[in-house]
Amino acid sequence: MNTALTSSVRCRFAPSPTGNVHIGNIRTAIYNWLVARHHGGKFLLRIEDTDRERSTPEAVQGVLNAMDWLGLTIDEEPVYQSTRREAHLAMAEQLLASGHAYKEDKGNTGRGEAVIFRMPGEDMGFDDLVKGPLRKAAADLKDFVIVRSDGNPVFHLSNVADDIAMNINLVIRGDDHVENTYRHLALYQALGAPLPSFAHLPMIVNHQGKPYSKRDGDAYVGDFQAKGYLPEALFNFLVLLGWSPGDDREFLSREELVALFDLDRVGSNPAQFDLVKFENLNGQYMRALPDSDYKTQFTACLAEAGLIPDDDAYLDRVIPLLKERIKKWPDTAEQAHYFFSDHFSFDEKAVRKRLQREGALENLLALREAFAALPDFTATALDEALRNLAEQQGAKPADFIHPVRVAVTGQAGGPSLFELLEVLGRDRVLDRMAKAKETVASLNPSE
């Protein structure tokens, strides 16, 4: 790590509020926040709202909401770039006066003169804290506009002017800004301002290696919040998209991330967003909640679906069966419905495959008789009864296991069959097994 990054580090998140907050942008905010917290420095926010047509109050609030949801606290009042237009124009005048800029009617449009920054005409380079040494030839570094002919400052000028005013000494941003950094370094040098360190983060991509977008699935922070994912899980997962703690750990508390995070371990290769991995991590965070908190949220999800448990002890037996399977809160009712209502949906494919096949209903009814005769309706007794029956009939246990699961739950998969049968109880199980023929007929399996 750059030894200059000490408790004096000042870094910032500088979003343009022109729409929803993309996970790539919020990851940039997270990395800035972690660096500041790791070194005991300052994490600042600048809203780059100079695009007056697209920078809406709703979009600004969206940025603030996303940061609040993820716990990205800032250390000073946010800066709104739109309030600093006069300071930006004053800096342009300074550059004109020093000969580092000139005026020109770009394209001879007759619409007025733009202010053009004069590049130094020499090769440029810098040591990126993620990508390493980077260089660009003078021939590829062209002069560029810093104030448009309509009098409005351009991003390059406003960005550098505000970073100087905010005493930012570390700029962490996406690697789509690498080309801009050469221009910005030239501006710093022309203004005689101290140069910050730069770190450019790898892109987040889809499974094809292309920039991750809404077409690939949830791409905005608000999407994840609305779908019931936990903020700590998203925070943890986004940190791992480009950074590693140096071992195989993936579940890391915020305190651990603050202690471990360093730009040295940020890779330069694009990072792939894998929704399956993320959902698994979210499930881990859910299971790590205190039992009382988990139960409260679980019950609330059932209530939203019109499922009101009237037996607290029964609820306490159901929850452990489903904990490993539920990866986000909105899945709760779907996973748990058959425990709390006899009016649950059936997977038609599972019905056709498991209950319509030849001999399946006969096997199911024979198994029902064996279950009904049990003195104790326990998982162990149910398992033994099924296997004994399968052996007597010269069949495989699976010939009985799959039909009974579909008959009593409507699903092809789920928690341990015999444990769920025990929790459902004798009356529910036997009643649903008896209605299997009716279930098959109602779903028109012959089509």
N, C-alpha and C positions, 0 to 999 in steps of 0.2 A: 504494500500500500504506500502511496505517496506520503512521505513523512510530513508534508505540509498540512495534512488532514489531521488536525488536532481539535481541541475544544473550541478553537476559533472558527471552525468550519461553518460557513453560511451557504446553505443551498436552498433551492426553491422549486416549487411546482408552478408552471406557468401555462395553464390550459387556455385555449380559445373557446369560449362557451357558445358554440354554434350548433349544438345538437346534443345527443345523448353521450354520456361518458363511456368511452371505449375501454375495454380491459387493458389494452396496451398503454393507454394514457394513465390509467390509475396505477398500473404497475410502476410506471415512472415515478409517480407520487410516492408510492410505497418505498421504492429504493432510496429516494431522497430522504424520506422520513427516517428510514433505518440508519442511513449514514449519519444523519444529524444526531439521532439518539445514541448510536454506538459511540460516537466521539464526544458526546456532551455538547454539541454545537446547536445551531439554530436551523429550524425548518420553516420556510416562509411560503406564502401563497401570493401569486400575482395573477389576477384575472386579465387576460389579454383580450379585452372587449372592444377593440377599435373598429371591428367590422359592425357598424351600427345597424345594418340591415339584418344580419344573421345572429348577432349577439343579443339574445333576448333575456329578459329578467328570468323567465322560466328555465333557460339553459344555464344561467348563472346559478340559480337555486339548485339545479340538478347537480352541478359540480359540488356545491357545499353539502348537499344531502349525501352524495356518494362518499365524500371524505368523512363526514360525521358517522355514517353507518360503519365505515371501516376503521374508525378510531384514529384518523390521521389529524391529530391536533397540531395547530400551528403556534408559533412562538411570538408572533407580532401580528398587528392588524393587517388584513389583506390589502394589497395595493391593486387599485383598478387603473389599468393602463390608460383608459379613456380620459382620466383626469389629468394626465401628464403631457397632453399634446403640446402645450407651450414649451415645456422643457425639452421635448424632442426637437421642435423647430429651432430652439435656441442652440442646440447642439449642432444642427445642420449649419446654422450661421457661423458657428465656431469653426467648423470644417471648411466652409467657404473662405473664411478670413485667413485660415492657415495655408490655403492652397491645396488641401487634401480633397476638395470637392469643387465642382464647377456646375454651371447651369447650361442646359441645352434643351431645345425643342425636339424631343425624341420623335423621330419619324416625320418631322416637319408637318405636324398636324395642325399647327396654328392655335392649339388649345392652351398654349403657355409653356413656360420653361420648367422642366423638372430639375431637381438637384441630383447630380451624379457623383458618386464617390470614386475617387481616383485610386485604383489599386497600385501598390508600390512598384510593380514591374520586376519582381524578383521571385524566385522559388520560395515556397512557404512550407512549413512543417510544424507539427506539434506532437507531443507524446500523449496519446489517449490512454486513460487509465483502464480501459477495457480492451481496446483494439491494438494498443501499442503504438510505435512510431508511425506517423502518417505524413506523406509529403505530396505536394502538387506543384507542377511546373508553372513558371510565370506565364507561359503562353496560354495556359488554361484558366488563368485568373483574370477575368474581364472586369472592367469598371461596371458598376451597377447603380441603379436608382435608389436613393434614400428618401427623397420627397417627390411625390408625384406632381404632375403639372397642375392638379387641382388643389395643391397645397397640403395634402395629407401625407404624414410620415409613413414610410414603408416599414414592414416587420423588422428588417435588419437593424435599422436605426433605433426604433422604439425598444427592441429587445435588449440591445447593448446599453442604451441610455438608462434603462430601468435597472439592469443588473448592476451597473456602476453605482447608481443612486442607492440601491439596496445593499451595497457592499457584498454582493455575491462573489464568493471565491471558489466555488465548485459548481459547475454546470453539468447536471446529469440529465440526459434526454435521449430520445430515440435515435437510432443510427441513420434515419432519414435526414437528420440535420448535419451530417458530417460535412457535406459541401458548404453549408451555410457557415460552418465554423471558420473556414479560411477567411471569408468576408468579415466575420465578426472579429477575428484576431487582428485583421488590418485596421478595423475601426478602433479597437482598443489602443493599438500602437499609435495611430494618428492622434488620438485624444490624450496620449500620455498617461493612460490609466493602467493600473496593475492588471496583469493577465490572470484570469481565473484558470483553474484546472478544468479539463473537460473529460467526460466519460459518456460514451455513446452506447446505448443498450441494444442488444439484438432484437430483431423483430419477433413477434409472436405469429406463428404460421399454422395453417391447417395440415391435414395428413398428406396433402399434395405438395407441401412446401410453399404455398402461396399465402399472402397476408391474410390473417384470420379476420373474417367479416361476419356480418349478420347472416349471410347465406350459409355459413357453416354451423350455425346454431346460436345460442345466447352469446352476444358479443358486448353487451353493455352492462354496466354495474347494476342498473335498475332491473334488468332482466333477472339477474341472479337473486336480487332481493325479493322481487315479486314472486319468484317460484319457490321461496321458502328455504333457500340455502343459508347457511350460517356465515356471518361476516368474517369470523375468525378462520373458517375453512377457506374462503376465497382469498383472504389475505395470505395465508400460509401457502396456498397453491400457486398464487401469482409470484410470490417470492422465488419459488422453485423453478419458474419458467425463465431460466437464464442464470440461476445461482445454485450452488450446492454447498452444504455444510462441510463437505469433505468426507462424508461417510454415506451410508445407505438410508439414513433417517429421512422420513418425509413428514411425520407428524411432529411439529415443533411449536411450542408455545411462543407467544409474542416475546416474552422475556428471553427465551433462548435465541430467538431470531435477532433481537437487539444485541445480545452478547456476542453472537457468532458472525453477524453480517459484516462483510468487508468486500470492497470492489475487486480485490484480488481474485475472488472466486466467481466473479461474473464472467461467463463465457462470451465469446464473440459470435458464435454460431446461432442461427435462428432457433427458437424454442417452440416446440409443437404443443398446442393445447389439446389435451386428451380428456374428453368429457367423462369417460368411464373412470379414469384415475381420479378426476376431481370429485365425482360422486362418491367414490369409495372413501376418499379423504373426508368429505362432508359427513358421511355415515360415521366415521371414527369420531368426529367432533360431536355429533349428536349423542353417541354412546358414552362419551366422556362427561356429559352433563350430569349433575347430581340427580339421583333417582327421582327426587320430588319435582325438580324442574322438568325432567323428561316426561314424567307422568302428567303434569299439568298441560304441557304442550300437546302430548298425545291425546289427552281427553278433549282438548279444545278442537283438534283436527277432526275427531269423531263427531263432536257436536255440530261442526260446520256441515257435516254430511247427514245430519239428522240422526246420528247414532248416539244414544244417551245410555251409557252403562249404568245399570241400577244395582250392580253388585260390585262393591269395591274390591273384595277379595278375588272375584273372578277376573277383574281388570288386572290385578297384580300378577295373575298367572298368565294372562295373555301377553302382556308387554314383553317379558323375556323371550318368548317364542319368536317375536317379530323384530326385535332390536337389530339383529344382524342383517336383516333383509331390507329395512327401510333406510334409504339413502338421502331422502329429503322429506320434509314434513308433509307436503301435499300428497305424497304417496300413501300416507297412513291409512286413510279411509279405504282405499282400494285394497290394500294388503290385509286390513283387519275386518272388512265388512262381514264376512261369513261367520265371524265370532260373535257378532252382535245383532244379526238379523237373519231370518230364514229367507228373506227376499234379496238374494245376491245374484249377480250375473254369472253366466256360465261361459267359459271359453269354448266356442262351438267346435274349434279344431280339436281341442282335447276331448270333447264329448264324442266326436266322430271316431277319433283314434282309439280311445280307451273304453268307451261304453258301448259303441255300436259294433265293435268287432265280435266275431262269432264266439259265443260262450261267455262273454264278459258279464252280462246280466245274471246268468245262471251262477257264475262264480261269486258275484256280489251277493246274491240272495243266500247262497250257502254260507258265505262268510258272515252275513248278518245273523244267521242262526247260531253260529259259533260264538259270536260276540255277545248275543243275547243270553247265552247260557253261562257266561262268566260270572262268578261270584264277586270278583273285584275287577272294576273297569279301569285298570292301570295300564300304563304304557308297556310294562314288561309282560303282563298277561295278554294284552292285545297282540303284541309281537309274536309271542309263543303260539297263540291260537291260530294266527294267520299262517305261520310257517308249518304248523302241524297239519292244517287243512291242505296246504299246497302239497305237502309230502304224501298225504293220503290219496290225493287225486293225481299224483304223478305230474304235477305242474310246477312251474317256477313261482317263487314268492311274488315276482313282479306282475304275474297274471292277476293277482289279487290287490297288490299295493296300488297300482295305477288307477284301476276302476274306483276303489273306495276313496282315494284322494279326490278325484274329480266329482264323485257323487256328493261328498260332504262339504267341499270347498268351492267347486266350480272351476278350479284352477289345475293346471298340469304340474305346477311346482309349489313349493312353500316350505315351511319349517318341518322339522322332524315329524313324520306322519303319526307315529304312535303317541308322541307327546301331545300333538295337537288334538288327537282323538280323545285322549284322557281329559284334556282341558275342556273341550266341547261338551263332554259328558255323554253318558249312555243314551239319554232320551233323544237329544239332538242327532247323534250319530245314527242310531237305529232308524229314526224317522226319515232322515235324508237318504239312507240306503234303501229304504222301502219305496221311496218315491223316484228312484233312479229310472225305472221304466217310463214313468210319466215324463221325466225330464228329457229323456231321449226323444220321445214322441213329440214333445212341444217344440223341439229345435229342428224338426224336419230332417233328420239325419239321412233320409233316403235320397235327398236331392243331390 
